[in-house]
Amino acid sequence: MKTEVNGLSIFALGGLNEIGKNMYAIQYDDEIIIIDCGNKFPDESLLGIDLIIPDITYLLENKEKVKGLIVTHGHEDHIGGIPFFLKKLNVPVYATRFTLGLIELKLKEHKLRRETTLIEIDALSHVSFEQIGVSFFKVTHSIPDCLGIVFQTPEGNIVHTGDFKFDLTPAMNEHSDIHKMAEIGKGGVLLLLSESTNAERPGLTPSEQMVGDHVEEAFKKAEGKVILSTFASNVSRVQQAVDAARKTNRKLALLGRSMVNVVNVAMERGYLDVPDQMLIDQKEINDFVPEEVAILCTGSQGEPLAALSRLSTGSFRGVEVLAGDTVILAAGPIPGNERAVTRIVDNLFTLGAKVIYGTGSSSGMHVSGHGYQEDLKLMLTLMKPRYFIPIHGEYRMLHHHQLLAESVGVKEGNTFIMKNGDVVDVNGGVARQTRKIRAGNTFVDGIGVGDTGEIVLRDRKQLSEDGMLVIILTMSKTEKQLVSNPDTVSRGFVYVREAEELIQNVNELITNTVNELEDEDKKEWGMIKQHVKKSVGQYLFKQTKKKPMILPIIIEV
C-alpha cells in the first residue's frame, strides 16, 4: 500500500543496529533518493543462506517515486545488494569511477549491465532532481573514491558522511576535503547521518602509512614466500604489498577471484601502479624459488572457500604453504569471524609458517578505515548539525556516538537512535520520529531471493540439531490398511544398526496407531500422517530427549 508523505523524511532500510547491508533514503514529497544498497553475510544460525540484503517492500510500493541510487563507495556492505535491487527497481545508479568499476563486475555477473544506467560522479559533481539537489565531498576510507553526500532540500541540508576517517598521511593521497566540510557546516546542516563503527574506540584512527612501513619491513625479513591476505577492495593495502614486493625483487601472484577482479579494475582505471612483468599466474609460482615470490590472496575473514583457508589446509591446487613461509593477515576480523580466523592461523602455524596477525599496534599490519571517537567528533564539529542520526553500527555504537555528539554541542534530545524502518519526519525545520515503515532482511539462497523464510530456517535448524526420521507406510488404496510393516529411515538422528530396538519399537507404535485409527474409522491420509507424526514424536522425545523432523510418507497400492 502506498504511503502519502508530505515534506521531508529520512529512513533506513539497513545499517541500523547492525554492521552491514547499508541502505538509507531521503524522501521529499513524491521524490525518494536512495543511498547505498549493501549486503551482509549470514552467521551460523542462518543455515544455507548465502547473503542478506535489505527488504525493499516500501520502495516497491512507491516505485514511481524512486529517482535514483547514490553509492558512497565500493565495499560489499554498500554495493552487494545492488544487482538484486535493480532487478526489482531499475533506476539510475550514481557512483565514482572506481566504485562503478566494481558495480559493473556485479552487473555483468547478473547479466544486468545493458539494462542499467550508470552515471559517474566525483567530489565536484552536482545532481539535480525535481525537489532535491545533491552535491558531494571527498572522504578518506580504506578503498579509493569515497564520498560524503549533501542533500539540499526545501527544509534544509541533510548530510550523509559515508564511511570515513581523518588520515593526514593516507595511502594513495586519498585525503578528506576538510575545508569543504567546514564550508558545508558554515552553510548550515539541518541533519547529519554519520557512521558509528568505531564510536567505542578512543583517540584518532592510526594512519595507513604505518601499515606500509610494517609491510615493507616484513617483506625484507621474510626468508621464504610471503603470503599477504587482505580485503580485495582495500586497494591501498594492495599497493603497499606491490611496493614491498618491488623493493624486495619479488614476483607477485594473485589468488582468489575477487582479488583478481578488483586488481584488474584498479589497474585499468589507474588506481593501482604495478610494475611491468611483476604479476605472474598462479601456475608459475613454483617456477621461482620461494624467496622470489609474494602472493596476494583473499580470505582474511576466515571464509572456508577463500584462498587463505584452502592454503591453510593444503587444499589449494598447485600452491602450498611451506615451512618458513611468512603469512600476513593485513585485515582485522569482522565481529563474529574471530573463531574462523583463529582456526586458519592455527593451521598455518601447524604447517610451519611464520604468521603475522592482529590489528593496530599488535602487528602493525592493519588499521581501521573507520574513524575513532576523535574522528567522529571532528566530523560533528565541522558539520555543526541541528539534528543527528548515528548510523552504520550496532546499538551500543549508536549510543556512544550520541554521547560524542552531545559532548561537542548537539542539543540533548536532538539525536535519534533508530532501528531499521524508523522514520524521522521534518516539518518547518523541526524533526520528529513518530512512525515506521516495513524493513528487515531478505535472504538470498542460491538463485532464490526472498523465498527462504523463518519456517524454512526453523526446519533447517531442526534438521541440523536432531536429524530426520522418514516413515514410509505402504497402504491399500481401497481398504486404507497397512499392507506391510512400516519402513523407517533415519538421517542424522540415530545410527539404525546401533538402535535396532528403538526403531523396532517405533515401527510397532506406528502400526498400532494406524490400526487404532482404522478402528475409529479415521482413514484420511492427512489424519493418519498427523497422528503418526504426533505419537512417534512424543515417544522419541521421551526415549531420547531429541526432536527429529518426522516425515510420514504414504505409498498407495
N, C-alpha and C positions, 0 to 999 in steps of 0.2 A: 504494500500500500504506500502511495506517495505521501511524503510529509511536506506540508506547506511551511516554508521558512521565510521570514522577512527579517532583513538586517543581516548582521554578521554572526557566524557560528564557527567554532573551532572544535574539531573532534579527532579522536584517534581510533583506527580500526586495528592497530597493532603497535607494540612498542612500549606500552604502559604496564608496569608491574611484571615485566619480563625483559629478557635480553634476546632480541631477535624479532623478525618479521615486522619491521617498522613500516607503518603506513598511517599518515596523518592527512587531514584535509581542511581546507579553508572554504567556507561557503558564504557567499553574499547573495541574498535573494535567490535567483534561479541560476547561479553560477557556482560550480564546485571545481576547485583545483586540488589535485592530489599531490602529496609529497611522499616519494619513495613507495616501493612495493616489494618488501623483502620476504625471506623465508626464515625458518629456524629448523634445526634438526631435532628429531624426536629423542626422548630419553628412553630408558629401558622399559618403562611401563607401556609404551605405545608400540606394541609388538607388530612388526611387519610394515609400519608406516615409514615412508621414505622422506617426506617433507611435511612441514606445517606451514600453511600460508594463511593470510587474513581472510575472514568471512566478509565478502563484499556485497551482501544482500542489500544493504541500504543504497549502495551505489547503483546496483542493478534496478532497484525500484525507482531511482531518479536518474536513469542513464542519460536522458536528454539534457540534463544539467551539467554533466561531467565534461569539462572543456579540455583537460589535459593532465598529463602526469609529469611532474618535475622531479628529477633524480639528483640527490645531493652528491652521491659518489658511488663507486662501483663495488662495494662489498656485498657479499651474498645476502646479508640481513637487510639490504636496501634495494637489491635488484633481483633476488632469486625468485620472487613471485610474479615478475613481470610477464613472462610468457603465458601463464595461466590466467592472469588478469586480462591480457589483450585478447585472448580467445573469447572472453565474455563482453569486453568493452574496448573496442578498437579506437582509441583516442591518440592524439599526437603525444610523443614522448620527447621531453626536453632534457638534455644532459650534455656534459662536457665531452671533449673529443675522446679522451681515454675511456671514460665511462661508456660512451656509445659503442666503442670497440668491444667491450665486454658484453654489453647488451646484445649486440649483433651476433656474437657467438651463440647466445641462448636462443635467439630468434631463428637462426639458421637450423639449430638442432630441432626446434619445434616446427620448422617449415612455415614461419610467420614473417620472414624478412620482407617479402614483396608486398605484403598487405599492410605493413606498419609504416607510419610516418615518423621518422626520426629527425629531430631538429637540434643542431649543435648550438650550444651556448657557452659563454665564458663569463668571467667576473665583470666584464664591461657590457654585457647584453642587457636589453630591456624587452620584456614581453608584455604586450597589452591585450587584455581580454576586455569584455564589454564593461564590466564594473571594477575589475581588479587589474592593477598594474604590478609587474613583477621585476625586481632587479636583484643583483647578486653581489656577494663579496667573497674574497678568497680566504679559505681557512686551511690550516695545516692538519693533516691526519696521517695515517700510515699507508696511504695509497695516493697516487697522483690525482690532480684535477678535482679537488674537493671545494664545494661551495656552501655558503650560507645563503639564505633567501630572505628578501624583504618583500612583503605583500603590501602594496599601497591600496587601501580600501577607503570608502567614504567615511568609515568610523575612525580610521587611523591606521598606523603602520603595525603590521604583525611581522615579527622576525623569527625565523627558524634557523638555528645555528648550524644544522648538520652535525656530524661528528667532528670534534676538533681538539686541539691542544695548542698552546703557545710555545713554540720552539724557536729560539733566536738563532740556532745553528742547525736548521733542518737539512736532511739529505735532499739532494736534487733541487735546492733553492725553492722549495715549496713553502714560502713564507706566508704567514697570515697577514692580511691587509688591515693592520691595527688602525691606521689613520682613517680608512673608510668606515670601519666600525664606529670610531669616535664620531664621525660626521653623521652617521645614521642615528646614533644616540642623541646628538645635538638636535637633530630634526624632529625628535620625539618618537618614542616607541610605546604604543598602547599596550602591547602584549608580547612577551618573549617566550618562545619554546626553546629550551636548551637541554642538551643531553646530560645524563646524570651517572654514566657508567662508573666513574671513579670518584663520586661525591663523598665516599667514606675515607679517601686517602689524603692525608695532609700534605702540604707543600706544593711544589711545582713538578710537572712531569719531566723526568730526565730527558736530555737531548738525544736525538738519534745519532749524533756524531759520536757519542760514547760507544755505541754498538759497533760502528765502523772500525774504531780503533781496536776493540777487543776481537772482532772477527779477523782482522789482519794479523794480529798477534797469534791467534790460534792457528791460522794457516801456516805461519812461519815456523811454529814449534812442531807441527804435525809431521810424523815420520812415514805414515802410510797414506792411504786415501783420506780425503776429507769429504764427509757427507754432511751437508747442511740442509736441515728441514725447516721450512717456514711456510707461511701463507703465500700461495702463489700470487695473490693480489698485492702483496707488500713489495712493490717494485723497488723501493729504496733499499730494502734489505737484500733483494736480488742483486741490485747494482753494487752493494757493498761486497757481496760474495764474488761478483765478477771482478771487481777491483783487486780483491785479495788474491784471487786466482792469477790475475795478470802479474801482480808483483812477485808471486812465488812460482811463476812459469808452469802453471798447471793448465791442462785442458779441462773443459767443463762439459759435463753431460747432464741432461735434464730427464728426470724420471717422474712420471705421473701426468695424466692427460691435461689436468688443469694447469700444471706448471708449464707444459709445452705451449698450451693455447695462450696463456696470459703473456708469457715471454715473447711469443710471436707478435701479439698485438702491440706490446710495449715497444718492441724493436721497429715494427712497421710504422708506428706513429711518433717515433722519435723520443720516447720516454726512457729508453734503455740503451746504453752505449756498450756494445760488446765487440771487442777486437776481432778482426778478421781471423779466421782459422781457429778461434778458441773453442767454439762449440763442436762437440763430437756426438755421434749417435751412440745410444747405449750399447749397441753391438760392438763398438770399438773400444769400450772401457778396458777390456782385457788385453788389448794390443799394446797398452802402455804399462810401465811399472807403476805400482801404487803411488809412489811419490810424485808422479806427474799428472795425477788425476784428482779432480774435485767433482762432486755430484751435488746437484740441487734437486731436492725432491719434496713431494707433498707428504702429509701425514703427521704434522706436528701436534695434532689434536687426538692422536691415537686411533684414527679411523681404521677399522680392521682390514679394509681392502686397499688402503692407500699404500704408496710405495714404501714408506718407512716401516710400517707394520710388517709388510711382506719381507723386507730386508732383515728385520729383526728375528724372523722365524726361518730364515734361509729359504724362502719360497718365491723369491723374485728371480725369474728365469734369466740366467746368464750373468747375474750380478750378485756378488756375495760380500758380506762384511767379514774382513779378515782380522785376526788378532793384531793389535797395534794401530788399526784404523781409528781416525778421530771422527766422532759423530757429534754434531752441534744441533741442538734444538733451539732455533732462534725465534721462538714464539712462546708466549705464556699459555698455559692450558685454560681454556674457557671453563667457567664453573660447571662442574658435572663431568668433565673429561679427565679429571686428575687420575682416576684409577686406571683408565686405559693408557694414559701416557706413562704412568709408573710401570705398567706391565711391559711396555716397549723398552723402557730404559733398562729394566732388569734383564730382558732378553739380550739386549746389546752388550751389557756387561758380561753376560754368560758367554757370548761369542768372543770375548777378549778385547772388545773395543774400548777406547777411551771416550767417555760420554760427558759432554758439557751441557748441562741443563739447568733450569731455574730461571727466574726473572730478575730484573733490576740488578742490584749490586752483587747478588749471589753468583751470577755467572757473567754478567755484562753483555749477554747475547740478545737481550730483548728489553725494549722499553715500550710502554703502552702508547698507543695512538690517541688515547682519550685523556682529557685534562683532569688533573688532580684538583683539590679544593681551591688552590690559589689561581689556577687557570679559570675555573668556573666563576670565581669571584671577580676576576678581571673582566670576563665577558659581561657579567651583570653590571659592573661599574661602567663599562664603555657604553652599554645599551641603555642603562637607566630606565627600565620598563616600569609602567604603572602597574601592570598585572604580569604574573609569571606562572607558566606551566612547566614544571620539570618533566622531561620525557626520557625515553630510552633507558629504562632501568627498572630494577625490582623495587618493591615498596620502600624498603629501608633506604635505598639510594635516593629515591624521590624525596623522602622525608629529610635526609641530610642536606639535600640540595635546597629544600625550603628554608632550613635554618641558615644556610650560607646566604641565601637571597635576603633574608631579613637582617642579617648582620651587616650587609652593605647598603641598606636603605630601602628595600622593598617593604612597603607597609604591611604590617601583620594583618592577615585576612585577605590579602590580595594575591595569595598563591593558591593555586588549585591543584591538589594532588588527586589525580583522576585514575580511573580504570578504563580499559578499552570499552568504547561505546558511550562513555560520558561526554556530554556536550557543554561547552561554555558559550553562552549567547551574549553578544554585546549590543546594547541599545543605548544611544545617547552617551556613549563613552563609558557606560557602566557595565561591567562584566558580571554574569551570574551563571552558576552551574545548577540547573534545575531539572534537566531531562536526560534521557538516554536514547541511543539508537541501538539496533542489533549489531553485535560484534562478537567475535570469537575465533575459533580455529576451524580451518578447513584442511582435512587430511588428504595428502597425495599418497596413493597406494598403487604402485605400478603405473598403469595408464589411467587408473581411476582417480578422479578428483572430486572429493566431497561425498563419495558413495560408501565410505567406511565410517560408521558412526559408533556411538558408545556401546550399542548392543553387540556389534561385531567385535569390538575390542574386549568387551567383557567375556565373550566366548573364547577369544584367543588367550586371555589371561587364565581362564579356567582350564583350557587345554594344556597350557604351559605348566600349570601347577599340579594338576591331578590326572591329566590324560583323558582318554575317551574309552567308552565301552560300547561296542556296536552289537546290538541284539537282533539276530535275523530269525524271523518267525515265518515258517512255511505253513500256510493255512489254506484250507479248502475254500474256494470262491463261493460255492453254493451253500455249504453247511457251516461255514465260519468256524471250523475246528482246526486244531493243530494236526497236521498230517505227519509230522516228525518232531523229534526233540529240538528245542531251540539251539541255535548255534551262536555262541558268544565270543566275540573277538576283542581282545584288549590291545590298545595302543597307548603306551605311556602311562598306564595305570598299574598293572601288575604283570609280572612275567608268568605266563599261563602255566608253564611246566612246573613252576615252584608254587603255584596257587591252585592246584587242581581241585582241592576240596572246596575252596571258596567259589570257584567257577561252577562246580557241580551243584552246590547249594543255590547259587544264583539261578541256574537253569531249572532246578526243581521249583523255586519260588515263582519263576516266570510261568511254568506250566500250571501251577496251582492258581495263579492269578487269572490266567486266560480261562481255565476251566470254571472258576467261580463266576466270571463274567458271563460265560455261556449259560450257566445255571440261572442267572438272573436275567437272561435274555438281553444282555447288553453286548451287541455284536458289531457295532460300528467300528470301523478301523481306527478312527481318531480316538474313540474312547478306550479301545484296547491299548493303543500306544501310550495314552496318558496314564492309565492305571499301572502298566508295566514299568514305565519310567519312574513313577512315584514309589512303588513298592520296592523296586531294586535300589533306588537312590537311598531310601531310608535304611534298608538292610546294609548296604555297603558303608554308609557313614557310621552305623552302629558297630560294624566289624572292623573298619579300617581308619575311621575319622577322616576319610577323604571324600571329596565330592567330584568324581569324574563326570565328564559330559556323557550322558546316556542317550544313545541314538537308536531307537527301535525301528526296524525295517520289516515290513510285511511283504512277503512274496506270495502272490495268489497262484494257486494251481487248480 
